[in-house]
Amino acid sequence: MSFALYAVGTLILIIGVLYICHLVHLPQHWTIALAILLFGGGLMGAVSSTRQRDKSE
């Protein structure tokens, strides 16, 4: 459930940033690169925050 919330939040963030990029007429290749970076960062944040800790440690 927590991973899904992170994923939805990241998706909303990416959509908002892409809309702003469109409004300021940022070139498409920069917009795509920014979306890829935001997706990767959101995925890493979601995985690190929701993963189960190893009980043997």
N, C-alpha and C positions, 0 to 999 in steps of 0.2 A: 504494500500500500504506500509506504513512504517513497519508494522508487517511482511509483506512478505520479505522485505529487511533484517530485523533482522534475520528472519528464514533462509534465504539463506546464509547470512554471517555466522551464527552459524553452519550451515551444512558444509560450506567450511572449517571453522576452525576445526570442528570435524574430517573431512576427512584428513586434513593435519596432525593433531596430531596423528591420528591412523596410518597414513603412517610412520611417524617418529618412533612411537612405534614399528612398524613392522621392520623397518630398524635396530633399536638397540636391537632387539630380546627381548623386554619386554614380560614377561609372559602374556598369554591371559586374565587371570582374572583381572590383573591390567589394561590392555588396555580397557576392557569392563567397569570396574569401572570408569575409567577416562572419557570415552565417556558418561556415564550416568551423571556424574557430570557436564561436559561441556554442555550437553543438558539441564539440569535443570537450570544452570546459564544463558544460552542463552535465555531460555524461560522466566525466571523471568525478565531479562533485557528488553526483547522485550515487555512484558506485562506492566512493569512499565513505559517504555518510550512512549508507544503508547496509553495507556488508556486515556479515556476522563475524565476530571476533573468534579466533581459535581458542578453544577452552583449555588447550594444553599449555598455553603460555601464561 
